[in-house]
Amino acid sequence: MDALNEFGTYVFADGMRLDRVLAVAGFRAVHREGLSVPLRIGADVDDVIGYLLAEPEIQALMAGTPADRVSGAVEALRAAFAPYAGPDGIVMETSVWLVTATR
């Protein structure tokens, strides 16, 4: 598969790749600005852990892993997300592209 046909969660993390995809799609005068914004990823730590453990990518990573190692990973995730818990849920900063273009 060539780079323009790849897909996945972070496929547009590379801004130059995003520019190429837009150009191939016929867009011109592409302006891309990186922004950092708050993102609510769950109601609480349990909500976030449940979501993550239901993701096919995580399930594939955990397949065949001994239960004690999975438990250790889950506890490490709990500890990592705990500092982001607040009255609005689990809120973390994320990066996004604000893109304008003409076609």
VOZA-149255 format. One line per field, with one value per atom (N, C-alpha, C): x, y, z; residue number from 1; atom name. Coordinates in Angstrom, 1 decimal, padded with zeros to 4 digits. Example, Ala and Ser with C-alpha at 12.3 -4.5 7.8 and 13.67 -1.06 7.14 Angstrom:
2
xx = [013.2 | 012.3 | 013.2 | 012.8 | 013.7 | 012.9]
yy = [-005.7 | -004.5 | -003.3 | -002.2 | -001.1 | 000.0]
zz = [007.8 | 007.8 | 007.8 | 007.1 | 007.1 | 007.9]
pos = [1 | 1 | 1 | 2 | 2 | 2]
site = [N | CA | C | N | CA | C]
***
This chain:
103
xx = [000.9 | 000.0 | 000.9 | 000.6 | 001.4 | 001.0 | 001.8 | 001.6 | 000.3 | -000.2 | -001.4 | -002.6 | -002.5 | -003.6 | -003.6 | -002.7 | -002.7 | -003.8 | -004.2 | -005.3 | -005.0 | -005.7 | -005.4 | -005.7 | -005.6 | -005.9 | -005.0 | -003.7 | -002.8 | -002.3 | -003.1 | -002.7 | -002.4 | -003.0 | -002.7 | -001.9 | -001.2 | -000.3 | 000.8 | 001.3 | 002.3 | 001.7 | 001.9 | 001.3 | 001.6 | 002.9 | 003.3 | 002.5 | 002.2 | 001.4 | 000.0 | -000.6 | -001.9 | -001.9 | -000.9 | -000.8 | -000.8 | 000.0 | 000.0 | -001.3 | -002.0 | -003.3 | -004.3 | -004.3 | -005.2 | -004.8 | -003.5 | -003.1 | -003.6 | -003.4 | -003.9 | -005.4 | -006.1 | -007.6 | -008.0 | -007.1 | -007.4 | -007.5 | -007.1 | -007.1 | -005.9 | -006.0 | -004.9 | -004.9 | -003.9 | -003.8 | -004.1 | -003.5 | -003.7 | -002.9 | -003.6 | -003.0 | -003.3 | -002.2 | -002.4 | -001.8 | -002.6 | -002.1 | -002.3 | -001.2 | -001.3 | -001.9 | -002.9 | -003.5 | -003.4 | -003.3 | -003.4 | -004.7 | -005.6 | -006.9 | -007.2 | -008.1 | -008.4 | -009.4 | -009.2 | -010.1 | -010.5 | -011.8 | -012.4 | -012.4 | -011.7 | -011.6 | -012.4 | -013.1 | -013.9 | -014.5 | -015.5 | -016.2 | -015.3 | -014.5 | -013.6 | -012.6 | -011.7 | -010.6 | -011.2 | -012.2 | -012.8 | -013.4 | -014.0 | -014.5 | -013.5 | -012.4 | -011.3 | -010.6 | -010.4 | -009.8 | -010.7 | -012.0 | -013.0 | -012.9 | -012.9 | -012.8 | -011.5 | -010.4 | -009.1 | -009.1 | -009.6 | -009.5 | -010.5 | -011.5 | -012.4 | -011.9 | -010.8 | -010.2 | -009.6 | -009.8 | -009.2 | -007.7 | -007.1 | -005.6 | -005.1 | -005.8 | -005.3 | -005.6 | -006.7 | -007.0 | -005.9 | -005.5 | -004.5 | -003.2 | -002.8 | -001.6 | -001.6 | -002.8 | -002.9 | -003.1 | -003.5 | -003.7 | -002.5 | -002.8 | -001.7 | -000.8 | -001.1 | -000.2 | -000.7 | 000.2 | -000.2 | -001.1 | -002.1 | -003.0 | -002.3 | -001.3 | -000.6 | 000.0 | 000.5 | 001.1 | 000.0 | -001.1 | -002.3 | -002.7 | -002.8 | -003.3 | -002.3 | -001.0 | 000.0 | -000.1 | -000.4 | -000.5 | -001.8 | -002.8 | -004.1 | -003.8 | -003.1 | -002.8 | -001.9 | -001.0 | -000.1 | -001.0 | -001.9 | -002.8 | -003.6 | -004.2 | -004.9 | -004.1 | -002.9 | -002.0 | -001.7 | -001.6 | -001.2 | -002.4 | -003.6 | -004.8 | -005.3 | -005.0 | -005.5 | -005.3 | -004.1 | -003.8 | -004.7 | -005.3 | -006.1 | -007.6 | -007.9 | -009.3 | -009.8 | -010.9 | -011.5 | -013.0 | -013.6 | -015.1 | -015.7 | -014.9 | -015.4 | -015.0 | -014.4 | -014.0 | -012.5 | -012.0 | -010.6 | -010.4 | -009.7 | -009.4 | -007.9 | -007.5 | -006.1 | -005.9 | -004.7 | -004.5 | -004.2 | -004.7 | -004.4 | -004.0 | -003.4 | -003.0 | -003.9 | -004.3 | -005.1 | -004.6 | -005.0 | -004.7 | -006.0 | -005.8 | -006.9 | -006.5 | -007.3 | -006.9 | -007.9 | -007.4 | -008.2 | -007.6 | -008.4 | -007.9 | -009.0 | -008.7 | -009.7 | -009.6 | -010.7 | -010.8 | -011.4]
yy = [-001.2 | 000.0 | 001.2 | 002.2 | 003.4 | 004.3 | 005.3 | 006.2 | 007.0 | 007.3 | 008.0 | 007.2 | 005.9 | 005.0 | 004.4 | 004.8 | 004.2 | 004.8 | 004.0 | 004.5 | 004.1 | 004.7 | 004.4 | 005.7 | 005.5 | 006.6 | 007.8 | 007.7 | 008.8 | 009.1 | 008.7 | 008.8 | 010.2 | 011.2 | 012.6 | 013.3 | 012.6 | 013.3 | 014.0 | 013.4 | 014.1 | 015.1 | 016.4 | 017.4 | 017.4 | 017.0 | 017.0 | 015.9 | 014.8 | 013.8 | 014.3 | 015.0 | 015.6 | 016.6 | 017.4 | 018.3 | 017.5 | 016.4 | 015.6 | 015.0 | 014.5 | 013.9 | 014.9 | 016.1 | 017.2 | 017.6 | 017.7 | 018.1 | 017.0 | 015.7 | 014.7 | 014.7 | 015.2 | 015.3 | 016.5 | 017.4 | 018.5 | 019.8 | 019.8 | 021.0 | 021.8 | 023.2 | 024.1 | 025.1 | 025.9 | 027.0 | 026.4 | 025.3 | 024.6 | 025.4 | 025.7 | 026.3 | 025.4 | 025.0 | 024.1 | 024.8 | 024.8 | 025.4 | 024.3 | 024.0 | 023.1 | 023.8 | 023.1 | 023.7 | 022.6 | 023.1 | 022.2 | 022.6 | 021.5 | 021.8 | 020.7 | 021.0 | 020.0 | 019.0 | 017.7 | 016.7 | 015.8 | 015.7 | 014.9 | 013.4 | 012.6 | 011.2 | 010.2 | 010.6 | 009.7 | 010.4 | 009.7 | 010.3 | 010.1 | 009.0 | 008.8 | 007.7 | 007.4 | 006.5 | 005.1 | 004.6 | 003.3 | 003.4 | 004.5 | 004.7 | 004.6 | 005.3 | 005.3 | 004.0 | 003.3 | 001.9 | 001.0 | 001.1 | 000.2 | 000.4 | 001.7 | 002.1 | 001.5 | 001.7 | 001.2 | -000.3 | -001.0 | -002.5 | -003.0 | -002.2 | -002.7 | -002.4 | -001.6 | -001.3 | -002.5 | -002.8 | -004.0 | -004.0 | -002.8 | -002.7 | -003.2 | -002.7 | -003.1 | -004.6 | -005.1 | -006.5 | -007.3 | -006.9 | -007.6 | -007.6 | -006.5 | -006.4 | -007.2 | -007.4 | -008.1 | -009.6 | -010.0 | -011.4 | -012.3 | -013.3 | -014.2 | -013.7 | -012.5 | -012.0 | -012.6 | -013.0 | -013.5 | -012.5 | -013.1 | -012.2 | -011.3 | -011.7 | -010.8 | -009.6 | -009.8 | -008.7 | -007.7 | -008.3 | -007.4 | -006.6 | -007.2 | -006.5 | -005.4 | -005.7 | -004.7 | -003.5 | -003.8 | -002.8 | -001.9 | -002.6 | -001.8 | -000.9 | -001.4 | -000.6 | 000.6 | 000.4 | 001.5 | 002.5 | 002.1 | 003.0 | 003.8 | 003.1 | 003.8 | 004.9 | 004.6 | 005.6 | 006.7 | 006.4 | 007.5 | 008.4 | 007.9 | 008.7 | 009.5 | 009.0 | 009.5 | 011.0 | 011.5 | 013.0 | 013.9 | 013.3 | 014.1 | 014.1 | 013.4 | 013.3 | 014.6 | 015.0 | 016.3 | 016.3 | 017.4 | 017.5 | 017.3 | 017.5 | 017.3 | 016.0 | 015.1 | 013.8 | 013.8 | 012.9 | 012.8 | 013.7 | 014.7 | 015.8 | 015.9 | 015.7 | 015.8 | 016.8 | 017.3 | 018.1 | 017.2 | 017.6 | 016.9 | 017.9 | 017.4 | 018.3 | 018.0 | 019.0 | 018.9 | 019.9 | 019.6 | 020.5 | 021.3 | 022.6 | 023.5 | 023.7 | 023.2 | 023.3 | 024.1 | 025.0 | 025.6 | 025.4 | 025.3 | 025.0 | 025.4 | 025.5 | 025.8 | 024.6 | 024.5 | 023.4 | 023.9]
zz = [000.0 | 000.0 | 000.0 | -000.9 | -000.9 | 000.2 | 000.5 | 001.6 | 001.6 | 000.4 | 000.3 | 000.6 | 000.6 | 000.8 | 002.2 | 003.0 | 004.4 | 005.2 | 006.2 | 007.1 | 008.5 | 009.4 | 010.8 | 011.7 | 013.0 | 013.9 | 013.7 | 013.4 | 013.3 | 011.9 | 010.9 | 009.6 | 009.1 | 009.7 | 009.3 | 010.4 | 011.2 | 012.2 | 011.5 | 010.4 | 009.6 | 008.7 | 009.0 | 008.2 | 006.7 | 006.4 | 005.0 | 004.3 | 004.9 | 004.3 | 004.0 | 005.0 | 004.9 | 003.7 | 003.5 | 002.4 | 001.1 | 001.0 | -000.2 | -000.6 | 000.4 | 000.2 | -000.3 | 000.3 | -000.2 | -001.6 | -001.9 | -003.3 | -004.3 | -004.0 | -004.9 | -005.1 | -004.0 | -004.1 | -004.8 | -005.3 | -006.0 | -005.3 | -004.0 | -003.2 | -003.4 | -003.4 | -003.6 | -002.5 | -002.4 | -001.4 | 000.0 | 000.3 | 001.6 | 002.6 | 003.7 | 004.9 | 006.1 | 006.8 | 007.9 | 009.1 | 010.2 | 011.5 | 012.6 | 013.3 | 014.4 | 015.7 | 016.3 | 017.5 | 018.6 | 019.8 | 021.0 | 021.7 | 021.9 | 022.4 | 023.5 | 024.5 | 025.5 | 024.8 | 025.2 | 024.7 | 025.9 | 026.0 | 027.0 | 026.5 | 027.1 | 026.6 | 027.3 | 028.4 | 029.1 | 030.4 | 030.9 | 032.1 | 033.4 | 033.4 | 034.5 | 034.1 | 035.0 | 034.6 | 034.2 | 034.8 | 034.4 | 033.0 | 032.7 | 031.4 | 030.3 | 030.5 | 029.6 | 029.4 | 030.6 | 030.5 | 029.8 | 030.0 | 029.3 | 027.8 | 027.4 | 026.0 | 025.4 | 026.0 | 025.5 | 025.4 | 026.4 | 026.3 | 025.3 | 024.8 | 023.8 | 022.4 | 022.3 | 021.0 | 020.3 | 019.1 | 018.4 | 018.5 | 018.3 | 018.3 | 019.7 | 020.8 | 022.1 | 022.4 | 021.9 | 022.1 | 021.4 | 020.2 | 019.4 | 020.2 | 020.8 | 021.6 | 022.8 | 023.4 | 024.6 | 024.4 | 023.2 | 022.9 | 023.2 | 024.0 | 024.4 | 025.5 | 026.0 | 027.1 | 028.4 | 029.2 | 030.5 | 031.3 | 032.0 | 032.8 | 033.7 | 034.4 | 035.4 | 034.6 | 033.4 | 032.7 | 032.2 | 031.8 | 031.4 | 032.6 | 033.7 | 034.9 | 035.3 | 035.1 | 035.4 | 034.4 | 033.1 | 032.1 | 032.4 | 032.8 | 033.2 | 034.4 | 035.3 | 036.5 | 036.1 | 035.2 | 034.8 | 034.0 | 033.2 | 032.5 | 033.5 | 034.5 | 035.6 | 036.2 | 036.6 | 037.2 | 036.2 | 035.0 | 034.0 | 033.7 | 033.8 | 033.5 | 034.7 | 035.9 | 037.2 | 037.3 | 037.0 | 037.2 | 036.3 | 035.2 | 034.3 | 034.7 | 035.8 | 036.2 | 036.9 | 036.5 | 037.1 | 037.0 | 037.3 | 037.3 | 035.9 | 034.9 | 033.5 | 032.9 | 033.7 | 033.3 | 033.1 | 032.3 | 031.9 | 030.7 | 031.0 | 029.9 | 029.8 | 028.5 | 028.2 | 027.0 | 026.8 | 025.6 | 024.4 | 023.3 | 022.1 | 021.0 | 020.0 | 018.8 | 017.6 | 017.0 | 015.8 | 014.7 | 013.5 | 012.4 | 012.1 | 012.0 | 011.4 | 010.0 | 009.0 | 007.6 | 006.8 | 006.0 | 005.0 | 003.6 | 002.6 | 001.2 | 000.3 | -001.0 | -002.0 | -003.0 | -003.7 | -004.7 | -006.0]
pos = [1 | 1 | 1 | 2 | 2 | 2 | 3 | 3 | 3 | 4 | 4 | 4 | 5 | 5 | 5 | 6 | 6 | 6 | 7 | 7 | 7 | 8 | 8 | 8 | 9 | 9 | 9 | 10 | 10 | 10 | 11 | 11 | 11 | 12 | 12 | 12 | 13 | 13 | 13 | 14 | 14 | 14 | 15 | 15 | 15 | 16 | 16 | 16 | 17 | 17 | 17 | 18 | 18 | 18 | 19 | 19 | 19 | 20 | 20 | 20 | 21 | 21 | 21 | 22 | 22 | 22 | 23 | 23 | 23 | 24 | 24 | 24 | 25 | 25 | 25 | 26 | 26 | 26 | 27 | 27 | 27 | 28 | 28 | 28 | 29 | 29 | 29 | 30 | 30 | 30 | 31 | 31 | 31 | 32 | 32 | 32 | 33 | 33 | 33 | 34 | 34 | 34 | 35 | 35 | 35 | 36 | 36 | 36 | 37 | 37 | 37 | 38 | 38 | 38 | 39 | 39 | 39 | 40 | 40 | 40 | 41 | 41 | 41 | 42 | 42 | 42 | 43 | 43 | 43 | 44 | 44 | 44 | 45 | 45 | 45 | 46 | 46 | 46 | 47 | 47 | 47 | 48 | 48 | 48 | 49 | 49 | 49 | 50 | 50 | 50 | 51 | 51 | 51 | 52 | 52 | 52 | 53 | 53 | 53 | 54 | 54 | 54 | 55 | 55 | 55 | 56 | 56 | 56 | 57 | 57 | 57 | 58 | 58 | 58 | 59 | 59 | 59 | 60 | 60 | 60 | 61 | 61 | 61 | 62 | 62 | 62 | 63 | 63 | 63 | 64 | 64 | 64 | 65 | 65 | 65 | 66 | 66 | 66 | 67 | 67 | 67 | 68 | 68 | 68 | 69 | 69 | 69 | 70 | 70 | 70 | 71 | 71 | 71 | 72 | 72 | 72 | 73 | 73 | 73 | 74 | 74 | 74 | 75 | 75 | 75 | 76 | 76 | 76 | 77 | 77 | 77 | 78 | 78 | 78 | 79 | 79 | 79 | 80 | 80 | 80 | 81 | 81 | 81 | 82 | 82 | 82 | 83 | 83 | 83 | 84 | 84 | 84 | 85 | 85 | 85 | 86 | 86 | 86 | 87 | 87 | 87 | 88 | 88 | 88 | 89 | 89 | 89 | 90 | 90 | 90 | 91 | 91 | 91 | 92 | 92 | 92 | 93 | 93 | 93 | 94 | 94 | 94 | 95 | 95 | 95 | 96 | 96 | 96 | 97 | 97 | 97 | 98 | 98 | 98 | 99 | 99 | 99 | 100 | 100 | 100 | 101 | 101 | 101 | 102 | 102 | 102 | 103 | 103 | 103]
site = [N | CA | C | N | CA | C | N | CA | C | N | CA | C | N | CA | C | N | CA | C | N | CA | C | N | CA | C | N | CA | C | N | CA | C | N | CA | C | N | CA | C | N | CA | C | N | CA | C | N | CA | C | N | CA | C | N | CA | C | N | CA | C | N | CA | C | N | CA | C | N | CA | C | N | CA | C | N | CA | C | N | CA | C | N | CA | C | N | CA | C | N | CA | C | N | CA | C | N | CA | C | N | CA | C | N | CA | C | N | CA | C | N | CA | C | N | CA | C | N | CA | C | N | CA | C | N | CA | C | N | CA | C | N | CA | C | N | CA | C | N | CA | C | N | CA | C | N | CA | C | N | CA | C | N | CA | C | N | CA | C | N | CA | C | N | CA | C | N | CA | C | N | CA | C | N | CA | C | N | CA | C | N | CA | C | N | CA | C | N | CA | C | N | CA | C | N | CA | C | N | CA | C | N | CA | C | N | CA | C | N | CA | C | N | CA | C | N | CA | C | N | CA | C | N | CA | C | N | CA | C | N | CA | C | N | CA | C | N | CA | C | N | CA | C | N | CA | C | N | CA | C | N | CA | C | N | CA | C | N | CA | C | N | CA | C | N | CA | C | N | CA | C | N | CA | C | N | CA | C | N | CA | C | N | CA | C | N | CA | C | N | CA | C | N | CA | C | N | CA | C | N | CA | C | N | CA | C | N | CA | C | N | CA | C | N | CA | C | N | CA | C | N | CA | C | N | CA | C | N | CA | C | N | CA | C | N | CA | C | N | CA | C | N | CA | C | N | CA | C | N | CA | C | N | CA | C | N | CA | C]
***
